[in-house]
Amino acid sequence: MPPSAGDSAAAAKTLRALRAAARERLSQADIQNAAQEADWLLCHASGLSAAALLAHQDSPLDGEARERLDLELRRRENGEPIQYILGSAPFRGLELEVGPGVLVPRPETELLVDLALSLLPDDGFVFLDWGTGSGCIAASILLERPRAFGFLAERNPKALSCAWRNLRL
């Protein structure tokens, strides 16, 4: 028996179909890591884990989550960093809050922290993180050198608020 129009409409709203469509959209927008980013956005919009996304591919996604996914895909297609859309970025095993007005922590900065930690003493010391941004450098140093004391300076109020939230966590 051929599928009815209602069946095909429902199929177009399954996680499997939405995942394929999201991957295609991001590929068409020349996003280098389109498949992975599509999965991240689908998980973010739906609230599902990556495992649940794979385990329930034939399940439908509610209208509100589909609208959230569409908005997030449009933002990414327009070149907004994926970290801003997701609201966080990984850094040295941490998941740090980021957003517009806050630089996304870079892998090169992780190397800088590794170098700093190799040169800093194991006991207490004081350091200054000038232009702290998300607070990624200070948070990493303070986690590995808990007896250290850091002064963080940031001109941008959005970044300063973000750094404060990251350090509290």
N, CA, C and O of each residue as an XYZ file, in Angstrom:
676
protein
N       0.851     -1.169      0.000
C       0.000      0.000      0.000
C       0.902      1.239      0.000
O       1.798      1.329      0.839
N       0.695      2.200     -0.915
C       1.540      3.386     -0.980
C       1.326      4.271      0.233
O       0.227      4.334      0.784
N       2.389      4.958      0.648
C       2.235      5.841      1.811
C       1.315      7.002      1.476
O       1.309      7.508      0.354
N       0.548      7.410      2.455
C      -0.358      8.541      2.260
C       0.425      9.835      2.419
O       1.572      9.820      2.864
N      -0.188     10.949      2.058
C       0.452     12.258      2.202
C       0.785     12.527      3.668
O       1.814     13.125      3.980
N      -0.091     12.083      4.556
C       0.154     12.266      5.985
C       1.360     11.479      6.450
O       2.123     11.948      7.295
N       1.543     10.256      5.891
C       2.704      9.446      6.257
C       4.004     10.113      5.816
O       4.975     10.134      6.572
N       4.031     10.656      4.602
C       5.268     11.283      4.126
C       5.549     12.572      4.884
O       6.711     12.914      5.104
N       4.509     13.291      5.288
C       4.717     14.501      6.088
C       5.300     14.137      7.446
O       6.186     14.823      7.957
N       4.790     13.038      8.034
C       5.319     12.593      9.318
C       6.757     12.127      9.169
O       7.585     12.401     10.038
N       7.072     11.418      8.069
C       8.429     10.932      7.837
C       9.402     12.093      7.696
O      10.553     11.988      8.118
N       8.958     13.192      7.111
C       9.827     14.348      6.923
C      10.165     15.016      8.251
O      11.081     15.837      8.318
N       9.436     14.672      9.301
C       9.666     15.292     10.603
C      10.396     14.359     11.560
O      10.591     14.702     12.726
N      10.804     13.179     11.080
C      11.542     12.269     11.954
C      12.954     12.791     12.159
O      13.459     13.598     11.378
N      13.570     12.317     13.215
C      14.944     12.708     13.491
C      15.859     12.337     12.323
O      16.770     13.092     11.983
N      15.619     11.182     11.712
C      16.436     10.742     10.582
C      16.352     11.747      9.434
O      17.375     12.158      8.885
N      15.135     12.136      9.077
C      14.942     13.074      7.972
C      15.477     14.463      8.310
O      16.096     15.120      7.472
N      15.240     14.894      9.520
C      15.745     16.209      9.931
C      17.269     16.226      9.969
O      17.898     17.227      9.626
N      17.843     15.127     10.383
C      19.304     15.014     10.432
C      19.888     15.105      9.023
O      20.860     15.826      8.795
N      19.303     14.383      8.094
C      19.773     14.414      6.708
C      19.610     15.815      6.107
O      20.504     16.310      5.419
N      18.478     16.440      6.367
C      18.227     17.780      5.826
C      19.190     18.804      6.429
O      19.677     19.689      5.725
N      19.460     18.687      7.720
C      20.378     19.614      8.377
C      21.787     19.449      7.815
O      22.477     20.437      7.565
N      22.209     18.217      7.618
C      23.532     17.967      7.038
C      23.631     18.568      5.642
O      24.643     19.174      5.290
N      22.588     18.400      4.859
C      22.575     18.950      3.497
C      22.633     20.480      3.523
O      23.389     21.088      2.766
N      21.850     21.086      4.379
C      21.852     22.558      4.480
C      23.230     23.094      4.833
O      23.705     24.052      4.224
N      23.865     22.478      5.813
C      25.181     22.957      6.229
C      26.240     22.673      5.168
O      27.165     23.466      4.989
N      26.116     21.559      4.469
C      27.036     21.274      3.360
C      26.892     22.318      2.270
O      27.886     22.804      1.731
N      25.652     22.664      1.944
C      25.398     23.675      0.916
C      25.945     25.043      1.331
O      26.278     25.863      0.476
N      26.037     25.288      2.632
C      26.574     26.551      3.144
C      28.098     26.493      3.298
O      28.707     27.408      3.852
N      28.705     25.411      2.804
C      30.158     25.218      2.861
C      30.709     25.151      4.281
O      31.819     25.614      4.544
N      29.937     24.579      5.191
C      30.424     24.335      6.546
C      31.306     23.091      6.483
O      30.852     22.028      6.058
N      32.557     23.217      6.901
C      33.526     22.134      6.735
C      33.144     20.847      7.453
O      33.329     19.757      6.913
N      32.623     20.964      8.642
C      32.285     19.787      9.448
C      30.759     19.647      9.521
O      30.190     19.499     10.602
N      30.112     19.695      8.362
C      28.650     19.780      8.285
C      27.935     18.648      9.015
O      26.973     18.900      9.740
N      28.378     17.423      8.841
C      27.683     16.288      9.454
C      27.721     16.372     10.983
O      26.693     16.214     11.640
N      28.902     16.619     11.544
C      29.025     16.703     12.996
C      28.253     17.895     13.551
O      27.561     17.778     14.562
N      28.375     19.042     12.886
C      27.677     20.232     13.368
C      26.164     20.075     13.273
O      25.433     20.566     14.133
N      25.692     19.396     12.235
C      24.249     19.145     12.116
C      23.765     18.314     13.301
O      22.708     18.589     13.869
N      24.539     17.300     13.670
C      24.167     16.471     14.825
C      24.183     17.292     16.113
O      23.282     17.169     16.943
N      25.208     18.129     16.278
C      25.266     18.974     17.484
C      24.050     19.887     17.571
O      23.445     20.030     18.634
N      23.699     20.501     16.452
C      22.550     21.418     16.450
C      21.250     20.676     16.695
O      20.375     21.173     17.405
N      21.114     19.493     16.115
C      19.903     18.707     16.333
C      19.796     18.279     17.797
O      18.712     18.320     18.380
N      20.901     17.875     18.382
C      20.887     17.520     19.812
C      20.551     18.746     20.658
O      19.768     18.655     21.604
N      21.135     19.879     20.323
C      20.894     21.108     21.080
C      19.432     21.528     20.974
O      18.807     21.858     21.982
N      18.885     21.517     19.769
C      17.507     21.961     19.560
C      16.499     21.008     20.187
O      15.449     21.435     20.667
N      16.817     19.726     20.182
C      15.870     18.719     20.669
C      16.038     18.406     22.149
O      15.114     17.907     22.791
N      17.223     18.700     22.691
C      17.502     18.320     24.072
C      17.911     16.864     24.212
O      18.000     16.350     25.327
N      18.161     16.192     23.090
C      18.550     14.783     23.114
C      20.061     14.643     23.167
O      20.793     15.512     22.693
N      20.517     13.557     23.740
C      21.937     13.232     23.693
C      22.257     12.668     22.312
O      21.354     12.327     21.548
N      23.540     12.572     21.999
C      23.944     11.992     20.710
C      23.487     10.539     20.622
O      23.071     10.089     19.554
N      23.558      9.804     21.720
C      23.119      8.409     21.720
C      21.617      8.302     21.465
O      21.172      7.443     20.705
N      20.836      9.179     22.103
C      19.380      9.153     21.896
C      19.032      9.539     20.467
O      18.091      8.997     19.888
N      19.777     10.462     19.900
C      19.543     10.856     18.512
C      19.699      9.653     17.586
O      18.891      9.460     16.677
N      20.723      8.854     17.812
C      20.955      7.677     16.976
C      19.971      6.545     17.283
O      19.552      5.822     16.379
N      19.610      6.394     18.535
C      18.734      5.292     18.938
C      17.282      5.499     18.530
O      16.539      4.526     18.406
N      16.862      6.738     18.321
C      15.455      7.032     18.052
C      15.267      7.786     16.740
O      14.480      8.730     16.670
N      15.982      7.374     15.710
C      15.980      8.107     14.456
C      14.612      8.178     13.782
O      14.350      9.111     13.023
N      13.737      7.209     14.048
C      12.419      7.219     13.412
C      11.364      7.947     14.242
O      10.189      7.983     13.877
N      11.794      8.521     15.353
C      10.863      9.278     16.196
C      10.653     10.670     15.616
O      11.549     11.226     14.982
N       9.487     11.223     15.831
C       9.249     12.595     15.354
C       9.869     13.611     16.310
O      10.182     13.306     17.461
N      10.032     14.812     15.801
C      10.505     15.923     16.623
C       9.378     16.936     16.682
O       8.811     17.289     15.648
N       9.047     17.406     17.870
C       7.910     18.320     18.004
C       8.171     19.639     17.280
O       9.314     19.988     16.985
N       7.104     20.352     17.006
C       7.165     21.577     16.217
C       8.056     22.647     16.809
O       8.772     23.329     16.075
N       8.028     22.807     18.121
C       8.856     23.829     18.777
C      10.340     23.523     18.588
O      11.133     24.422     18.312
N      10.710     22.255     18.738
C      12.108     21.862     18.559
C      12.519     22.004     17.092
O      13.655     22.383     16.805
N      11.606     21.702     16.158
C      11.914     21.882     14.732
C      12.156     23.354     14.415
O      13.057     23.681     13.644
N      11.358     24.240     15.003
C      11.551     25.683     14.791
C      12.891     26.140     15.364
O      13.586     26.950     14.750
N      13.254     25.621     16.542
C      14.540     25.951     17.164
C      15.692     25.480     16.264
O      16.673     26.198     16.070
N      15.555     24.257     15.716
C      16.577     23.718     14.825
C      16.711     24.581     13.582
O      17.826     24.891     13.163
N      15.590     24.973     12.987
C      15.636     25.795     11.788
C      16.335     27.128     12.067
O      17.157     27.579     11.269
N      16.014     27.744     13.177
C      16.652     29.018     13.553
C      18.161     28.830     13.741
O      18.953     29.639     13.257
N      18.555     27.774     14.437
C      19.968     27.519     14.679
C      20.705     27.214     13.377
O      21.845     27.640     13.196
N      20.059     26.477     12.470
C      20.675     26.199     11.171
C      20.865     27.483     10.371
O      21.898     27.670      9.727
N      19.878     28.361     10.410
C      20.004     29.638      9.688
C      21.157     30.464     10.252
O      21.920     31.071      9.500
N      21.277     30.485     11.562
C      22.376     31.224     12.190
C      23.723     30.665     11.729
O      24.641     31.420     11.407
N      23.830     29.345     11.702
C      25.093     28.716     11.284
C      25.348     28.945      9.796
O      26.479     29.226      9.398
N      24.310     28.827      8.974
C      24.448     29.084      7.535
C      24.939     30.511      7.276
O      25.639     30.765      6.296
N      24.569     31.428      8.154
C      24.981     32.828      8.022
C      26.364     33.098      8.615
O      26.801     34.248      8.672
N      27.048     32.050      9.053
C      28.420     32.183      9.495
C      28.635     32.403     10.976
O      29.766     32.629     11.406
N      27.573     32.343     11.770
C      27.760     32.498     13.218
C      28.511     31.285     13.757
O      28.195     30.155     13.386
N      29.497     31.496     14.623
C      30.251     30.355     15.172
C      29.326     29.360     15.880
O      28.406     29.743     16.603
N      29.594     28.095     15.655
C      28.783     27.029     16.254
C      28.785     27.142     17.782
O      27.787     26.830     18.431
N      29.901     27.588     18.348
C      29.996     27.706     19.809
C      29.015     28.746     20.341
O      28.457     28.561     21.422
N      28.794     29.834     19.607
C      27.829     30.841     20.037
C      26.417     30.261     20.009
O      25.611     30.530     20.900
N      26.129     29.477     18.997
C      24.797     28.891     18.866
C      24.555     27.885     19.994
O      23.486     27.865     20.603
N      25.559     27.057     20.262
C      25.436     26.058     21.323
C      25.572     26.678     22.710
O      25.100     26.116     23.698
N      26.228     27.852     22.778
C      26.381     28.553     24.048
C      27.580     28.113     24.856
O      27.760     28.561     25.989
N      28.415     27.231     24.286
C      29.579     26.766     25.029
C      30.668     26.306     24.068
O      30.436     26.082     22.880
N      31.872     26.173     24.636
C      33.020     25.692     23.872
C      33.893     24.842     24.790
O      34.071     25.178     25.961
N      34.434     23.754     24.273
C      35.338     22.944     25.095
C      36.708     23.599     25.199
O      37.184     24.230     24.256
N      37.334     23.439     26.363
C      38.680     23.956     26.568
C      39.360     23.147     27.660
O      38.945     23.207     28.817
N      40.388     22.400     27.318
C      41.166     21.611     28.273
C      40.286     20.786     29.213
O      40.522     20.758     30.421
N      39.292     20.128     28.670
C      38.414     19.275     29.471
C      37.273     20.007     30.151
O      36.453     19.381     30.822
N      37.205     21.312     29.990
C      36.111     22.101     30.553
C      35.101     22.415     29.458
O      35.455     22.428     28.279
N      33.888     22.660     29.817
C      32.877     23.163     28.887
C      32.542     24.567     29.366
O      31.864     24.746     30.377
N      33.029     25.564     28.623
C      32.915     26.952     29.043
C      31.824     27.683     28.271
O      31.651     27.482     27.069
N      31.099     28.528     28.978
C      30.082     29.364     28.344
C      30.764     30.390     27.437
O      31.767     30.996     27.817
N      30.221     30.575     26.257
C      30.654     31.630     25.333
C      29.414     32.182     24.640
O      28.339     31.583     24.693
N      29.575     33.307     24.004
C      28.481     33.909     23.252
C      28.986     35.149     22.553
O      30.157     35.507     22.681
N      28.117     35.802     21.818
C      28.540     37.026     21.124
C      29.202     38.006     22.098
O      28.707     38.249     23.199
N      30.324     38.552     21.661
C      31.080     39.458     22.503
C      32.162     38.771     23.316
O      32.935     39.436     24.006
N      32.228     37.442     23.241
C      33.210     36.660     23.987
C      33.977     35.802     22.976
O      33.382     35.003     22.254
N      35.290     35.971     22.933
C      36.073     35.167     22.002
C      35.960     33.690     22.346
O      35.960     33.304     23.514
N      35.862     32.877     21.305
C      35.805     31.428     21.487
C      37.214     30.936     21.817
O      38.152     31.238     21.079
N      37.384     30.182     22.912
C      38.713     29.643     23.236
C      39.244     28.797     22.080
O      38.507     28.015     21.479
N      40.521     28.962     21.781
C      41.152     28.289     20.650
C      42.081     27.173     21.140
O      42.593     27.228     22.258
N      42.290     26.166     20.297
C      43.253     25.109     20.651
C      44.651     25.667     20.911
O      45.379     25.141     21.753
N      45.036     26.733     20.191
C      46.344     27.341     20.408
C      46.477     27.887     21.827
O      47.561     27.879     22.410
N      45.362     28.359     22.368
C      45.382     28.884     23.736
C      45.600     27.747     24.735
O      46.207     27.952     25.786
N      45.109     26.554     24.412
C      45.370     25.399     25.270
C      46.876     25.146     25.348
O      47.400     24.814     26.412
N      47.569     25.304     24.220
C      49.025     25.133     24.209
C      49.706     26.197     25.069
O      50.681     25.912     25.765
N      49.188     27.423     25.018
C      49.717     28.499     25.847
C      49.568     28.166     27.333
O      50.493     28.385     28.115
N      48.417     27.643     27.717
C      48.196     27.262     29.118
C      49.147     26.130     29.504
O      49.717     26.152     30.595
N      49.324     25.147     28.628
C      50.267     24.059     28.916
C      51.671     24.601     29.155
O      52.357     24.175     30.083
N      52.098     25.550     28.306
C      53.419     26.147     28.461
C      53.517     26.917     29.780
O      54.499     26.784     30.511
N      52.495     27.722     30.078
C      52.492     28.496     31.326
C      52.571     27.561     32.525
O      53.341     27.809     33.453
N      51.789     26.500     32.517
C      51.800     25.572     33.651
C      53.155     24.877     33.804
O      53.564     24.549     34.917
N      53.841     24.656     32.697
C      55.165     24.029     32.787
C      56.198     24.970     33.396
O      57.215     24.517     33.922
N      55.946     26.276     33.328
C      56.882     27.263     33.850
C      56.518     27.773     35.242
O      57.374     28.307     35.948
N      55.268     27.615     35.639
C      54.791     28.150     36.919
C      55.092     27.177     38.059
O      55.101     25.963     37.854
N      55.335     27.704     39.250
C      55.607     26.822     40.399
C      54.350     26.058     40.819
O      53.225     26.431     40.487
N      54.588     24.978     41.559
C      53.463     24.179     42.053
C      52.803     24.804     43.268
O      51.634     24.539     43.547
N      53.541     25.632     43.993
C      52.953     26.258     45.169
C      52.296     27.585     44.774
O      52.135     27.872     43.588
N      51.926     28.379     45.755
C      51.171     29.599     45.503
C      51.932     30.650     44.710
O      53.142     30.809     44.874
N      51.234     31.349     43.872
C      51.769     32.464     43.098
C      50.589     33.334     42.670
O      49.433     32.927     42.792
N      50.881     34.508     42.178
C      49.856     35.449     41.729
C      50.066     35.686     40.235
O      51.199     35.830     39.776
N      48.970     35.726     39.483
C      49.073     35.998     38.055
C      47.975     36.963     37.625
O      46.967     37.138     38.310
N      48.201     37.576     36.482
C      47.238     38.496     35.884
C      46.813     37.933     34.534
O      47.658     37.603     33.701
N      45.506     37.823     34.317
C      44.949     37.400     33.030
C      44.314     38.636     32.406
O      43.147     38.941     32.652
N      45.086     39.332     31.608
C      44.666     40.600     30.997
C      43.877     40.301     29.733
O      44.379     39.637     28.825
N      42.645     40.788     29.671
C      41.770     40.481     28.533
C      41.268     39.056     28.656
O      41.404     38.260     27.727
N      40.692     38.738     29.793
C      40.383     37.351     30.157
C      39.356     36.681     29.246
O      39.359     35.456     29.128
N      38.484     37.446     28.602
C      37.484     36.834     27.711
C      36.572     35.897     28.466
O      35.875     36.317     29.390
N      36.567     34.635     28.088
C      35.719     33.638     28.735
C      36.265     33.186     30.088
O      35.574     32.500     30.840
N      37.500     33.569     30.396
C      38.135     33.123     31.637
C      38.821     31.780     31.487
O      39.218     31.176     32.484
N      38.968     31.299     30.254
C      39.496     29.950     30.027
C      40.913     29.765     30.556
O      41.227     28.716     31.118
N      41.777     30.772     30.385
C      43.161     30.642     30.837
C      43.204     30.611     32.366
O      43.827     29.726     32.954
N      42.548     31.566     33.002
C      42.549     31.622     34.471
C      41.914     30.374     35.070
O      42.444     29.813     36.029
N      40.795     29.936     34.524
C      40.124     28.744     35.051
C      41.039     27.528     34.973
O      41.106     26.736     35.912
N      41.736     27.384     33.864
C      42.636     26.234     33.702
C      43.802     26.289     34.674
O      44.153     25.284     35.292
N      44.396     27.460     34.807
C      45.524     27.599     35.740
C      45.064     27.350     37.172
O      45.724     26.628     37.919
N      43.947     27.939     37.555
C      43.469     27.789     38.933
C      43.043     26.356     39.256
O      43.176     25.914     40.397
N      42.541     25.639     38.276
C      42.183     24.235     38.515
C      43.420     23.376     38.762
O      43.390     22.457     39.580
N      44.499     23.676     38.058
C      45.708     22.864     38.203
C      46.660     23.380     39.272
O      47.526     22.649     39.753
N      46.491     24.650     39.639
C      47.315     25.241     40.703
C      46.376     25.920     41.699
O      46.283     27.148     41.721
N      45.682     25.136     42.519
C      44.642     25.686     43.397
C      45.143     26.683     44.441
O      44.343     27.435     44.996
N      46.447     26.708     44.721
C      46.968     27.681     45.692
C      47.364     28.988     45.022
O      47.840     29.908     45.688
N      47.172     29.078     43.710
C      47.478     30.317     42.982
C      46.351     31.320     43.209
O      45.250     30.971     43.634
N      46.664     32.561     42.913
C      45.680     33.638     43.039
C      45.731     34.437     41.744
O      46.797     34.895     41.333
N      44.576     34.603     41.099
C      44.559     35.291     39.823
C      43.770     36.586     39.852
O      42.729     36.684     40.503
N      44.278     37.571     39.141
C      43.557     38.811     38.868
C      43.136     38.746     37.410
O      43.968     38.547     36.525
N      41.860     38.913     37.162
C      41.355     38.862     35.798
C      40.879     40.252     35.408
O      40.139     40.895     36.153
N      41.301     40.707     34.254
C      40.906     42.029     33.764
C      40.230     41.846     32.402
O      40.716     41.114     31.540
N      39.103     42.529     32.239
C      38.366     42.452     30.975
C      37.588     43.746     30.791
O      36.896     44.195     31.704
N      37.700     44.333     29.630
C      37.022     45.588     29.318
C      35.568     45.383     28.892
O      34.705     46.208     29.188
N      35.308     44.278     28.198
C      33.981     44.000     27.653
C      33.067     43.442     28.755
O      33.351     42.377     29.303
N      31.980     44.142     29.085
C      31.106     43.665     30.163
C      30.485     42.293     29.888
O      30.288     41.512     30.819
N      30.174     41.991     28.628
C      29.618     40.666     28.304
C      30.642     39.573     28.605
O      30.319     38.549     29.208
N      31.872     39.808     28.179
C      32.921     38.825     28.424
C      33.202     38.691     29.914
O      33.396     37.581     30.408
N      33.226     39.805     30.634
C      33.489     39.758     32.066
C      32.413     38.945     32.801
O      32.729     38.139     33.677
N      31.152     39.161     32.442
C      30.064     38.377     33.047
C      30.202     36.899     32.720
O      29.993     36.039     33.576
N      30.552     36.619     31.492
C      30.740     35.233     31.060
C      31.894     34.589     31.828
O      31.768     33.463     32.309
N      33.011     35.297     31.942
C      34.160     34.770     32.679
C      33.784     34.491     34.133
O      34.182     33.471     34.695
N      33.023     35.392     34.736
C      32.626     35.210     36.128
C      31.773     33.947     36.288
O      31.966     33.175     37.228
N      30.831     33.746     35.366
C      29.992     32.535     35.428
C      30.851     31.293     35.235
O      30.667     30.301     35.941
N      31.781     31.330     34.294
C      32.644     30.164     34.062
C      33.508     29.859     35.267
O      33.693     28.693     35.616
N      34.037     30.884     35.907
C      34.888     30.650     37.072
C      34.096     30.127     38.273
O      34.602     29.323     39.056
N      32.878     30.578     38.408
C      32.037     30.069     39.507
C      31.762     28.581     39.337
O      31.691     27.843     40.320
N      31.607     28.141     38.097
C      31.357     26.721     37.843
C      32.612     25.889     38.076
O      32.584     24.670     37.908
